[in-house]
Amino acid sequence: MRGSQMQVSPAQAQLLSMLVQILGARRCIEVGVFTGYSSLAVALALPESGHLVACERDDRCLEVAKKYYQRAGVAHKVIDVNIHLLYLG
């Protein structure tokens, strides 16, 4: 995470949330979670039965994001995948 920076602004997160709601999305995927800011916006906008597949290769980032999912009460909607493990088999 050192030297990394968040790529999504608050306005962009609001747009993502609005798009999820307008489209009536029930399943979403995010590749590159970092701290979980944008994926949290998406998960909050999903219906209670919705799911977000959150793909990240850095375990530390995934752990940070998981804490925010728990705090926001949406951890049950998020299926986190460490894509680094997918490459290793």
N, C-alpha and C positions, 0 to 999 in steps of 0.2 A: 504494500500500500504506500510505501514511501515514494514520494514524488508524484503520486497520483492526485487527481482532482476530480471533483464531481462534474459530470457533463450535462446535468439537467437542472435548469433553473426552476424556481417555484412556479413561474408562469407556464413553463413547459409541462411540469407535473400536473398542474390544473388542467391543461389541455388533454393530456393522456387520460386523466380521470373522466373528463367530459366525453371523450371519444368512446371510452368503455361503456359509459352510460347510454349515450346516443345510439351506439351500435347494438346495445343489448348483449354485449359479449358475455359469455359464460366460461370461456377458456382463453387464456392468454399465455404468451411465452416471452421471456426476457433473457437475452443473451448478454451477459456482463452486468452483474448486480452491483458491484462495488459496495456501498454502504446500505443499499436497499431503498434509497429515496424514491426513485421512480417506480420500482416494483411495489413499494408500499402504497403509493398513490393509486396504482392499478388495482391492487388487492382490496383496498378500501372501497373502490367503486364497483367491484364485482358483486353480484348477488351472493347471498349466503351459501348457495350451493355451487358457486363458481370456483374455478381453480386457476392458479398461476404457476407455470413451470418456470422457476428461476434458475438459470444456468450460470455458474461462475467457476473459474479455475483456481482461484485463490481461496484457500480455506479460511484465512483470516477475514477476508471480506465477507464470506458467507456467514461466519459466526457473528460478525457485527450486524449484518442484515437480519439474521434470525432473532436477535435481541429486540430489534425494532418491530418485527412482525409480532412477537409475543406481547410487547408493551401495547401495541395497537389493537390486539385481539383478533388478528387475521392469520395467525400462524397455521390454523387449520385449512386455510385456503391455498397456502403456498407449498408447492412441492419443490424442494431445493435439490439441485443436481450439481455435483462437483464434476465439471466436464474434464478436468485433468484426469480423474479416475477412469473416465470413458476411454481415453487414449491409452491408458496403461493396461486396460483389460480387466 
